[in-house]
Amino acid sequence: MLSIFLIPGALCVVFGRMVGDMRQGWTVLAAMSVLFVVFAVGAMVWEQQGNPLLAGVSTTVGDGGAATTALSDGNMEGKEARFGIAESALFATITTAASCGAVNSMHDSFTPLGGLVPLVMIQLGEVVFGGVGSGLYGMLVFAVMAVFIAGLMIGRTPEYLGKKIEAHEMKMTSIAILVTPLLVLLGTAIAVMSEAGRAGIANPGAHGFSEILYALSSAANNNGSAFAGLSANTPFYNGLLAVAMWFGRFGVIVPVLAMAGSLAAKKRIPVSAGTLPTHGPLFVTLLIGVVLLVGLLNYVPALALGPVVEHLTLWPVR
C-alpha cells in the first residue's frame, strides 16, 4: 500500500524543486493527504457498520457450531479474514485514489457508502496522489482553477508560479476537468437505456446502477478495479468502455500539454501585493474545496441515484 503512493507522493517534492519553491510541492502534497485521510477513515467507519439485513442471522461455524451475526461485526462480505475490514477499506481507498487496479477485497460487496468512497476517489480524476505523474498534473489543473476562482473574487488577474492565467489556460483547464465526467455520465446513460447494457447487471436497482457507473468511471479515469457484479465482457461493454478509455486518456493529456506549453512560453512576472500566495493552509483549503466542488459536483446526481439511494434503502430513516 505504501509503495502505491510512494512515487506519486515523491513527485510533489520533485515539483517543488523544479519550480524553485518547495512550499508549492508541500502544498499540493498536503491537499492530497487531507483528502485521502478523510475518505479512508470514512470508508473504514462505514464498512464497520455492517449490514442490517444480516443482523441476527444464525450461521454455522467450525465443526458445526452456530454463531449469530451482529452489526458490531462489521461487513466482512467479500473480504479476506487475514486482512479484515480496516485494511480492506484502506486498500480500496488507496488503489482508487491512485491509478491502480489492484484489489484485496470485492468493492461490489462493500456497504453503499463504503463503496461510494472508491467510486468518488476515481471520479475526482485520481488526483489524490494518483498515478505516476498523472496525479500531480491532475492536481495542478485544479490548482490553476483555484487561482482563477480566487482572482475572480479579488478582482485581479490570476497568477500561478509567476505566470498569468489567461483565457487559453482556462479553456484547456475546463476541457481537462469536464471531459471525463462527460464520458462517464454519457456512457452510463447509454448503458442504462440500452437492453445490452442492462443485460450485464447482476444486481437490480440502485446497486446495479452503481456497478455501471463504477465501470465507466474506472475506464475513463484510468483505473483497473471494478464492481465485479457487472458482466462487462460483452461486445457492448467492450466497445463502450474502450471508447471511454481512449478519450478519457487523450482528452485530458492533450489540453494539459497545451496549457503547459502556453505557460512555459510566458515570462515570469514578479510577485506583487496583489499576488495570491499559492502555499500555506489558506490555499490548501481553497484547493481542497475546488477539487470537491468542481471535480465531484458533476457526479452528485448520479451518486444520489446509486450509492445514496441504496444506503437509504438499507438504512431507512426512522
N, C-alpha and C positions, 0 to 999 in steps of 0.2 A: 504493500500500500504506500509506503514511504517512497519507494522507487518511482511509482507512477507520477508523483508530484515533484520529484527531485529536480529534474531538468526544467520543466516549466517554471518552477519557483526560482531556480538559479538564473533563468533568463531575465527576470525582473532586475536582478543585481547587474547583469550584463548591460541591460538597457540604461541603468543609472550611470554606469561607467562610460558608455558610448556617448551619452549626451552631456557628460561632464558635470552631472549633478546627481549624486547618489540619493538625494532626497526624493527625486522623481521615481526612482526604482522602488524605494521603500514605500512610497505612497501607493503605487499600483499593487505591490505585494500585500500591504495592509488591507486594501479594499477586497482583494481576493480572499484573504484569510478570514476576515469578518463574515463575509457571505458564506464561506464554506462551513465555518464553525456553527453558525446559526442553523443552517439547513441540515447539517449532520446531526446535531442534537435533536432537531425536530423529528428526523427520521427514526432515531433510536427511541425517542419518547413515544411516538405513535405506534411503533411496532411492539412496544411493551404493553400497549393497551389490550392486546388480544382481540379475539373475535367473539362478540356477544352471542352469536348463533351456536357457538361450541361450548359455551359456559354450562357446566353441569353434565356434560356428556360423559358417559362411562366408557372407558377404553380398556382393552386387555394389554397387559404389560408382562414382560419377563416370562415366567413359567406358568402363566395362566392367571396371575393376579389381576385385580381390577384397579383402575385409577380414575378419578374424576377430574375432568378438565376445569380449570378455573381461569378467570380473566387475568389474575395475577401471574399466570404462567406466561403470558405474552403470546405473540403469534409466531409459532415455530413451523407453520406450514411452509414448505419449500426451502427450508434451511437445514444445514448440516449441524448435527449435535456438537461436533468438535469446534464449530465457530460460534454458535449461539446467535442470539438476537442482536446484541450490540455490535459485534464485529461484522455481521452480515449487513446491517443497516449502514455501518460506516463504510464498508467496501462498496456498497451500491451508490453511496453519495460520491465517493472518490472516483469510481470508474465512469460515472456520467458527468461529473464536473470536468474531468479530463476527457480527451478524445480516445477513450479506451473501451473496448467492448468486452473485456474480461468480467466474469461474474463468479461469485461464490455462493449465490442463492438465486432463487427464481423471483425476479421482480414481479412477475404476474401473480405471485402468491402473497405479495405484501398487502397490508391493510390499505384502504383507499388513500388516506393521507400519507402513509408511509411510501406508497407507490408514486404519490404526487411529487415527492422530493426528487428522485432520479429523473422524472419527466421534466420538472422545472429546470434542473441542472442542465439538461440538454437544450431546452428551449431558450435559455439565456444566451445561447450561442457558444456554450462551453468556454466561457471567459473566466470562470473561477479556477484559475491555474490553466485549465485547458490542455490542448495538445502541445507538442514541442514547437514553439514559435507561433502557432495559430492562436493559442490562448492569449499570448501577450499582445499581438496586433489586434485581436478582437477587443481586448480591454482598452487599448489605446484609441480605437474607434469611439468607444463610449466616452473616453476622456475628452476627445475633440468635441463630441456632442455636449459634454458637461460645460466646457469653457464657452461654447457658443450660447448655451442657455443662460449662463452667468453673465455673459456680455450683454444679452438682451435685457436682463434685469437691471444692470447698472448703466446701460446706455453707452457702452464703449465697444470698439472693435475687438472681438475676442482674439486672444493670442495663446499659443501653446508652444513651449520650448523656444520662445523668441521668434516664432513665425506667426504671421497673421492668418487667421482662419477666415476665408472669404467664401464667396458663393460656390466656386468649383469644389472646394473641400467639403462643403456641407451637402452638395449634391451627391458626391461619392460616398459620404458617410451615410446618407439616407438610403442609398441603394444597398450598401453593405449590411445595414441593420434590418431593412424591410424584405430583402429577397428571400431569406429562409422562412420567416413567418408566412409569406405569400405561398411558398411551395408547400409548407406543412398544412396550412389550413385549406388551401385549394385541393391538395391531394386527398386530405381526409374527407372533404365534402364529396369528391368524386367517388371515393371508396364506399361511403355510406349510402350514396344514392344509386349505386350500381349493384346488380344482382351478383356479379362476380366478386365484388368487394365484400358484400355481406356474407357470401358463402364461406369465407375464410375465418369468420368469427367463431370461436369455440364457446364463448360465454356471452349470452344475450344481455341486452340492456346497457346500462352505463359502463359496466366493466368492458364489454365488447367494444364500445366506442373508445375507451381508453387504450385498448390494445391497438386499434388502428392509428390513433393519434400518436402513440409511442413509436410505432413503426415508421411513420412519416417523419417524426421529429428526429429519430435516430439516423435515418438515411440522409436527410437534408443537412443535418448538423455534424456529420462525420463521427457517429458513434456506432459501435457494433453490437450493442446489447439490444434486448428485445423483451416485450411482454410475450412470453413464448406461447400464450394461448392462441395467437393468431397464426393460421396456416398460410404463411406468406410465400411458400414455394409453389406458386401457380403462375401461369403466363401473365395474368392481370397484375399481380403484385410485383413480379419480377420486372415488368415493364414500368409500372408506376414508380416503384422505389428507385429504379435505375435513373429515371428522368430526374427525380428529386435529388438523387445523389450527385449527378453530373452538374446540374445547375446550382445546387447548394454549395459545391466546391468553387466553381469558377465564377459564380455570381457574387461571391464575397471576395475572392482573391483579386480579381481584375480591378474593381473600384478601390480596394485598399492599395494596390500598387500604383494606381493612377493618382491617388491622394498623396502617397509617399513621394512620388516623382515631383508633384507640384510643390510640396513643402520643401523638398531638397533644393529646388531651383530658386527659392526665395531667400533674400538676405535676412540674416538675424538682426532683429531690432533690439535696442537696449531696453532694459526694464525701467518702467516709469511708475509714477504714483498711481496711475490707473490700471496697472497690470494686475490681474488676478493671480495670487500665489497658487501654483498648482502642486503644492505639497502641504503637509500638515493635516490635522484632524478635520478641519473645515472642508477641504477639498476631498478627503477620503469619504466624508459623509455625503457630499454632493455627488461624487462618482457612484457610490452605492445606490443612492436614490435614482440616478439616471439609469443605471443598469436594471433596477427593478421596475421602474415606471415605463421606460422606453422599451426595454428588452422583453419584459414579461406581459405588459398590458395587452399586447396583441392577442395573447393566448387565453386571457381570462374567461371570455365566453365559452371557449372550447373546454377549458378546465372545469368550468361550472357544470357543463353537460356530462363530464366524465367522473373524475375522482370526487368532486364535491357532492354531486348527486348521490353517488354510491355511498359516501360516508353518511350522508343524512338518511339514507335508506337503512343502512346498517345500524346506525345510532340515532334513532328517531328522537326528535326533540319532545321532551315530556313537560 
